[in-house]
Amino acid sequence: MSRLNVTLLFRSAIGAVTMKPLARSQEPREGLVGRKTSSPWRTLVHDPERLERIEKILAEKLEDRQHFNGGSRFSTVATLDTPNASNTAPYPQAVRPHFRKLHFAGLRLGDISSCNGVPLFSPEGIQWVESRTGQRINSDRLCPFLGLPWQNHPPQYLGADFRDNTSISDTTGLPDIRLLREYISAFSRAPIRLAFPFIDPVLFEDTVRLAYQPSSNYQHGTNSAKACICSFMAVAGLFNFHETEAGTAVESEAYAWKAHSLLHRMAPEVTLDGLQTSIMLLVFNLLSGKIQLAVFMTGLASRLIFMMGAHIRRPECISQLGTSDPQFQQRTDIQLRNLFWICYALDKELSLRSGQPPAIGDEHCDLDLPPDYGRHLELGSRKYVSSGAVIDVPILGDLRLSRLKSKAYSMLYSVQALKKSDAELLRSIRELDNDLETWRLSVPLGCRPTLSFSKDASVPDKDMDMCTVMLRLEYHHCMAIIHQASGRCVAWSSHQNGVMEGVSSSLALSVESSRSSLAYLHTAHCVLPDDSFWVIVFYPMSAVLTLFCNLLLNPLDCRATEDLELLSKVPALVRALPISRLTVNELMHIKNLDDFVAELSRLAKCAVAKATECPPEPRP
């Protein structure tokens, strides 16, 4: 059944897709600032000796960790809550991380990782998988992420050792001011400022003056200014929009550590610099895979936003947006609103990924956007920004989609939403589906996502920029998230004919969106920048889980062979995702993903084979 037919069936039950030609570029992808980038994995794949050396180092590191942890591979992570899991969990029961629940076709299968979509299967979920595949589950392979290895961990060499390899001054704790000014100048012209206007280069001069003044001249806000400069250098090293001879990969972590260490000192100082610090550390931690730290920084940033009034757009700010050189106060107001929108967008994304409530409540905020907001999306691929330009609203994806994500969480995954009847839940899904389609049609044609994307489809190179890629991935993920909620419906177990038509077609939309995500990523990964791995990896893993569950539920589906092929290609896809550096943590993570997807593929093939040999009885 086509995606369009499924859409029409779903909308009728509960209340011609045109594809662009796509020529896959063979050129090195361009990063966010027009740099040519390439994934280290591509070098590894063609250098077996280097790969063998890295695997040897990885094995030694794993052995060291096991020895340090008393010889048990899993002694430092949570154990599965299954009858066979008798080891003691590393944290008290009351403080285990809370994740989004996974429901599929009426089954409560487990919890979803907040980092990459990988599940912790529940006993019920494991029993269901075994019944559909005829296989005993190997927990080490099906659940390789038993705890926090889902996300990247901070380096274990924090502290004085960092300073030996960085440009942080031993006396001031700040970078050399000449190096800082180089980065400020580069950032003021870099296209990344369109998406992340962390600082206003004009206002930042006061920050520099305050931070570098003699210690004897301490003023209110000095600690916030120092933290702001360190966090700016952290994101500068992460995005690498200004290449120097310094080792930016190590320095980025060092500056972030320094900024984190100043948070308690800047707490009494409610300043613009303090808010900028929290936003930059939020982005740094998110793009580094440190999801828990990112969520923590979201909470801090949101409180500062409310304390400083950034959640409200002031009339003076609106009247000055058309001028080329706003006065100081208006420029400050504009910067506050930019910081609000960055925090708002990332807060809504993190809430859907983690299942935790957002830190910012929409009812308390002014969420109006400029009347011509849609045109901002067409500017997202610009390669140059005027150093004196005022960014009146960040081009961080589409903020209208962020508002829709907030609505989706509230209507489908909040405590109140979990109490809805099947009819109420399906009405909410239909409303959100209509809202998502209205949004899609409002996006300028050049970067508008199509309803679906097949493995044989193509997109012209001119339409393959980072902004467009992220919009499409977010769209397919939102579609999947919205329709996955139908998996909670009681109708799956009671087989209510009037409702089953709606929930079945809703499930089909979720599955088709997952197919589209994987197919599109196979085409578009070539334009992703090197700093995007930890953000992007969530999408294929979330899609893989949906396809896997659907294969187990419908092993004789006419597209089962196609879905098995998609699953088999995911390990290579993950290895092709760009990553700025390959540490032991990254290597462990990618290896675990390989093992996990390989096991899902094997089990899915077993389910298809079992169903082929002994076709299941039709549902009543």
Secondary structure, DSSP 8 states (H G I E B T S, - for coil): --HHHHHHHHHHHT------------S-EE-TTS-EE--HHHHHHT-HHHHHHHHHHHHHHHHHHHHHTTS-TTTTS---SSTT--S--SS-GGGS---EEEEETTEEEEEE-TTT--EEE-HHHHHHHHHHH-----HHHH----SGGGS----TT-SHHHHTTS-B-TTTSSB-HHHHHHHHHHHHHSTHHHH-----TTTHHHHHHHHHS-GGG--TTHHHHHHHHHHHHHHHHHHT-S--SS-HHHHHHHHHHHHHHTHHHHTT---HHHHHHHHHHHHHHHHTT-HHHHHHHHHHHHHHHHHHTTTS--HHHHHHTTSSS--HHHHHHHHHHHHHHHHHHHHHHHHHHH----SS-GGGS-----TTGGGGGGGTT-S---TT---SS--SS-HHHHHHHHHHIIIIISTTGGG--HHHHHHHHHHHHHHHHHHHHHS-GGG---S---TT----GGG--HHHHHHHHHHHHHHHHHHHGGGG-THHHH--HHHHHHHHHHHHHHHHHHHHHHHHHHHHGGG--TT-HHHHTHHHHHHHHHHHHHHHH-TT-TTHHHHHHHHHHHHHHHHHS--S---HHHHHHHHHHHHHHHHHHHHHHHHHHHHHHS------
